[in-house]
Amino acid sequence: MRNWGKWFKNRPLKMGRVIYAGGDDFLGVFYDNEDSKEELKPRYCVDWFKDFKPKIWHGNEANKKKITVSVGFVWAFPGIPQRDVLQHCRDAEKSAKNNGRDRIAFRILFNNGNCLEWVCPWWLLETGLLSSYQDREKKQNWTHIYNDVAVLESRHAFDGNGLDVALGLLEIYFPNYVNVFTDRHKQLHPPKADLTQTQAGVLGAKHLYYKENSEEIDQTKVNKALTNWIINLAKVGFHLCQQ
């Protein structure tokens, strides 16, 4: 960690700063670049995190680190008190850990105190999930999927077994990723998995989805979680990736 810190210190953020917070915790802040008068856009942050594991966390080392990284990222609207933003940062980090570690929790914090959250394993972000989005015109207008989700929710299309509806949205807007979500081996990772050797499941650890007093997977829970994951992908993606 100390050696990595020295390496990272010599590679400052173009539009932000990272502060060592003790132990293995860091606090990062993104802001406008006053020197170049470049305004910070949420997409810059998304792209930075897309490259975080291979280019920053692993740095110039050939071997992967034995420590997994759980990150909470908050995009806060103007006027929100700093203490509230910091609390949401803590909560987002907890979400990343509680959902299976080795992942990032993206959280949108609105002025009214409400928030949206989407938690994604690093490997899925690195493969270009967000940048692979395309609407019906083969463009990156996230308004289409955002509006589709809003209409489907108003009609209760996701109630009950709504996974088929959610997968239908993926087939339209993320056609290259449908097989990831239908592959049960990629949905969950095993209990006590060594995530430096095992790919983190989309939804996290198996034990989070056991039936009560059993070690049997509750597929209804899994299907509901995948449905919500896809819904939150659409909502958070709209706020972070809309050009």
ROZAVO-259589 format. One line per 5 residues: their letters; for each residue x, y, z of C-alpha. Coordinates in steps of 0.05 Angstrom, whole numbers, padded with zeros to 5 digits. Each point is the difference from the previous one (the first is absolute). Example, Ala and Ser with C-alpha at 12.3 -4.5 7.8 and 13.67 -1.06 7.14 Angstrom:
% residues 2
as) 00246:-00090:00156  00027:00069:-00013 $
% end
This chain:
% residues 243
mrnwg) 00000:00000:00000  00056:00048:00018  00037:-00014:-00065  -00064:00009:-00040  -00014:00065:00036 $
kwfkn) 00068:00027:-00021  -00013:-00021:-00072  -00070:00030:-00001  00023:00066:00032  00041:00015:-00063 $
rplkm) -00062:-00008:-00044  -00048:00054:00024  -00071:00004:-00026  -00012:00051:-00055  -00067:00019:00031 $
grviy) 00003:-00023:00072  00040:-00020:00061  00008:-00062:00042  00011:00004:00075  00027:-00056:00044 $
aggdd) -00050:-00011:00056  00037:-00052:00041  00005:-00076:-00002  -00020:-00022:-00070  -00050:00057:-00010 $
flgvf) 00005:00057:-00049  -00045:00060:-00014  -00002:00028:-00070  -00031:00064:-00026  -00014:00019:-00073 $
ydned) -00006:00073:-00018  00006:00049:-00059  00070:00012:-00027  00011:00075:00012  00065:00001:-00039 $
skeel) -00031:-00024:-00065  -00069:00027:00019  -00028:-00069:-00015  -00067:-00015:00032  -00006:-00067:00034 $
kpryc) -00050:-00047:-00033  -00025:-00064:00032  00024:-00040:-00060  00072:00020:00017  -00008:-00034:00067 $
vdwfk) -00031:-00062:-00030  00056:-00007:-00050  00052:00010:00055  -00030:-00056:00041  -00005:-00045:-00061 $
dfkpk) 00076:00002:-00004  00012:00001:00075  00015:-00073:00013  00047:-00015:-00059  00035:00068:-00006 $
iwhgn) 00000:00028:00071  -00013:-00053:00052  00046:-00051:-00032  00045:00056:-00025  00061:-00023:-00037 $
eankk) 00004:-00066:00037  -00007:-00065:-00039  -00036:-00037:00056  -00068:00016:00027  -00003:00025:00071 $
kitvs) -00027:-00047:00053  -00046:00054:00027  -00067:00012:-00033  -00027:00070:-00007  -00069:00023:00020 $
vgfvw) -00018:00072:-00019  -00059:00045:00011  -00009:00057:-00049  -00050:00056:00010  -00020:00051:-00053 $
afpgi) -00032:00055:00041  -00044:00055:-00028  00019:00072:00019  -00020:00028:00067  00002:-00064:00040 $
pqrdv) 00035:00008:00068  00069:-00030:00003  -00017:-00043:00061  -00057:-00032:-00040  00045:-00015:-00059 $
lqhcr) 00052:-00032:00046  -00053:-00043:00034  -00024:-00024:-00068  00073:-00015:-00018  00004:-00045:00061 $
daeks) -00067:-00033:-00016  00020:-00012:-00073  00065:-00032:00022  -00039:-00046:00047  -00045:-00019:-00058 $
aknng) 00060:-00020:-00041  00025:-00044:00057  -00067:-00028:00021  -00017:-00019:-00072  00060:-00045:-00005 $
rdria) 00063:00043:00000  00046:00013:-00059  -00050:00047:-00031  -00021:00073:-00005  -00065:00031:00023 $
frilf) -00021:00059:-00043  -00048:00046:00037  -00038:00061:-00026  -00018:00049:00056  -00056:00049:-00015 $
nngnc) -00014:00067:00034  -00062:-00027:00034  00041:-00054:00036  -00022:-00058:-00044  00051:-00043:-00034 $
lewvc) 00008:-00053:-00054  00052:-00055:00006  00030:-00053:-00045  00053:-00049:00023  00046:-00031:-00052 $
pwwll) 00059:-00049:00003  00064:00029:-00028  00008:-00052:-00055  -00067:00017:-00030  00015:00074:00001 $
etgll) 00068:-00013:-00031  -00029:-00039:-00059  -00036:00063:-00022  -00072:-00013:00021  -00019:00073:00005 $
ssyqd) 00035:00021:-00064  -00033:-00058:-00037  -00069:00031:00008  -00035:00016:-00065  -00071:00023:-00013 $
rekkq) -00044:-00018:-00058  00036:00050:-00044  00068:-00031:00018  00016:00062:00042  00015:00011:00074 $
nwthi) -00063:00037:00019  -00016:-00029:00069  -00068:00036:00001  -00030:-00059:-00038  00015:-00054:00051 $
yndva) -00015:00048:00057  -00069:00016:-00028  -00013:-00074:-00016  00014:-00019:00073  -00045:00056:00025 $
vlesr) -00058:-00023:-00044  00009:-00073:00018  00003:00017:00075  -00064:00041:-00005  -00034:-00061:-00032 $
hafdg) 00029:-00047:00054  00034:-00041:-00054  00058:-00017:00047  -00046:-00027:00054  00001:-00074:00013 $
ngldv) 00048:-00034:-00048  00023:00062:-00037  00068:-00027:-00018  -00023:-00018:-00071  -00021:00073:-00010 $
algll) 00067:00025:00027  00039:-00048:-00044  -00041:00025:-00059  00026:00070:00014  00071:-00028:00003 $
eiyfp) -00010:-00034:-00067  -00020:00067:-00031  00051:00046:00032  00057:-00046:00022  -00005:-00058:-00049 $
nyvnv) 00071:-00025:00013  -00013:-00009:00075  -00064:-00042:00002  00040:-00065:00007  00036:00028:00062 $
ftdrh) -00065:00007:00038  -00030:-00066:-00022  00064:-00038:00019  -00011:-00025:00072  00074:-00008:00010 $
kqlhp) 00009:00075:-00010  -00059:00022:00043  00030:-00020:00067  00067:-00018:00029  00010:-00056:00051 $
pkadl) 00003:00010:00075  00069:00022:00026  00025:00007:-00072  00070:00027:-00009  -00018:00058:-00046 $
tqtqa) 00073:00009:-00020  -00008:-00068:-00035  -00075:-00004:-00011  -00041:00048:-00043  -00051:00037:00044 $
gvlga) -00072:-00017:-00015  -00045:00054:-00029  -00044:-00002:00063  00053:-00020:00050  00008:-00061:00046 $
khlyy) -00046:-00060:-00001  -00017:00003:00074  -00037:00066:-00012  -00052:-00039:-00040  -00010:-00062:00042 $
kense) -00069:-00023:00020  -00015:00011:00073  00036:-00051:00045  00029:-00033:-00062  00060:00001:-00046 $
eidqt) -00044:-00007:-00061  -00003:00058:-00048  -00067:00036:-00002  -00007:00012:-00075  -00058:00048:00011 $
kvnka) 00047:00045:00041  00053:-00005:-00054  -00049:00017:-00056  -00027:00060:00039  00071:00025:00015 $
ltnwi) 00020:-00006:-00074  -00063:00038:-00020  00015:00056:00048  00073:00000:-00022  -00020:00012:-00072 $
inlak) -00051:00054:00020  00052:00036:00041  00051:-00006:-00057  -00049:00038:-00045  -00014:00054:00051 $
vgfhl) 00071:00013:00025  00028:-00007:-00070  -00047:00054:-00024  00027:00049:00052  00073:-00018:-00008 $
cqq) 00008:-00016:-00073  -00050:00043:-00038  00040:00046:-00045 $
% end
